[in-house]
Amino acid sequence: MNTITIRLDGIEYSAVNNSDDIRDFLLTRLRKEWEAYGTQHMSSSSEVTEWMMNLKRRRWSLEAVLLQKLSLDPVVLAFINPSTGYVFKQHLHNRVANLRTALTAHHTSIWPITVQRENWLVLDGYCRYTTLKEMGVPRVYAYVGE
């Protein structure tokens, strides 16, 4: 899997650009991320399995997309796990501040946002999306699945 470095509207991205490589990258990276955070933040393991199968079935491309075209899932934004005290919006708020500092002060490279083409819903990258939107970035690189 070859990773490329690309820039768009002042933001540097690390990306892969082959459909199979994007799918493999997403499945591997997201699984590791969920293991690191623990699946207790998800409402059920069957939902996680279905979500991962959704990623696996799609054909992926790397595209520059207008940020205003994308939307966030209100169910994800409202997610709270009372048994662990995890509040998604609070976690997101903390991560956005850190990412903004990383991008502006340290010129950190980020991965593209992951979206589904049929409704331009963000599947992964809520922190990147929110940070770039707050920064006024008009376009983002996205892994677009259809």
FENSULZI-V431037 format. One record per residue. N is the residue number from 1. RES is the residue in one small letter. NEAR is the number of other C-alpha atoms within 10 Angstrom. Layout:
n=N res=RES near=NEAR
n=N res=RES near=NEAR
This chain:
n=1 res=m near=11
n=2 res=n near=8
n=3 res=t near=12
n=4 res=i near=10
n=5 res=t near=12
n=6 res=i near=12
n=7 res=r near=12
n=8 res=l near=13
n=9 res=d near=11
n=10 res=g near=11
n=11 res=i near=18
n=12 res=e near=19
n=13 res=y near=20
n=14 res=s near=15
n=15 res=a near=22
n=16 res=v near=21
n=17 res=n near=16
n=18 res=n near=16
n=19 res=s near=17
n=20 res=d near=16
n=21 res=d near=17
n=22 res=i near=24
n=23 res=r near=21
n=24 res=d near=15
n=25 res=f near=15
n=26 res=l near=18
n=27 res=l near=16
n=28 res=t near=11
n=29 res=r near=12
n=30 res=l near=14
n=31 res=r near=16
n=32 res=k near=12
n=33 res=e near=12
n=34 res=w near=14
n=35 res=e near=11
n=36 res=a near=9
n=37 res=y near=11
n=38 res=g near=11
n=39 res=t near=14
n=40 res=q near=14
n=41 res=h near=18
n=42 res=m near=16
n=43 res=s near=12
n=44 res=s near=10
n=45 res=s near=11
n=46 res=s near=10
n=47 res=e near=11
n=48 res=v near=15
n=49 res=t near=10
n=50 res=e near=11
n=51 res=w near=12
n=52 res=m near=15
n=53 res=m near=12
n=54 res=n near=13
n=55 res=l near=21
n=56 res=k near=17
n=57 res=r near=11
n=58 res=r near=16
n=59 res=r near=15
n=60 res=w near=24
n=61 res=s near=20
n=62 res=l near=19
n=63 res=e near=15
n=64 res=a near=14
n=65 res=v near=18
n=66 res=l near=13
n=67 res=l near=19
n=68 res=q near=13
n=69 res=k near=11
n=70 res=l near=17
n=71 res=s near=15
n=72 res=l near=17
n=73 res=d near=11
n=74 res=p near=8
n=75 res=v near=8
n=76 res=v near=13
n=77 res=l near=14
n=78 res=a near=10
n=79 res=f near=15
n=80 res=i near=18
n=81 res=n near=13
n=82 res=p near=9
n=83 res=s near=8
n=84 res=t near=9
n=85 res=g near=9
n=86 res=y near=14
n=87 res=v near=15
n=88 res=f near=15
n=89 res=k near=14
n=90 res=q near=12
n=91 res=h near=11
n=92 res=l near=17
n=93 res=h near=13
n=94 res=n near=11
n=95 res=r near=16
n=96 res=v near=20
n=97 res=a near=13
n=98 res=n near=13
n=99 res=l near=19
n=100 res=r near=20
n=101 res=t near=13
n=102 res=a near=14
n=103 res=l near=18
n=104 res=t near=12
n=105 res=a near=9
n=106 res=h near=10
n=107 res=h near=13
n=108 res=t near=15
n=109 res=s near=16
n=110 res=i near=18
n=111 res=w near=16
n=112 res=p near=23
n=113 res=i near=22
n=114 res=t near=25
n=115 res=v near=24
n=116 res=q near=20
n=117 res=r near=15
n=118 res=e near=9
n=119 res=n near=10
n=120 res=w near=18
n=121 res=l near=16
n=122 res=v near=20
n=123 res=l near=19
n=124 res=d near=18
n=125 res=g near=17
n=126 res=y near=20
n=127 res=c near=20
n=128 res=r near=20
n=129 res=y near=23
n=130 res=t near=20
n=131 res=t near=22
n=132 res=l near=20
n=133 res=k near=15
n=134 res=e near=11
n=135 res=m near=12
n=136 res=g near=11
n=137 res=v near=17
n=138 res=p near=14
n=139 res=r near=19
n=140 res=v near=25
n=141 res=y near=25
n=142 res=a near=25
n=143 res=y near=29
n=144 res=v near=26
n=145 res=g near=23
n=146 res=e near=13
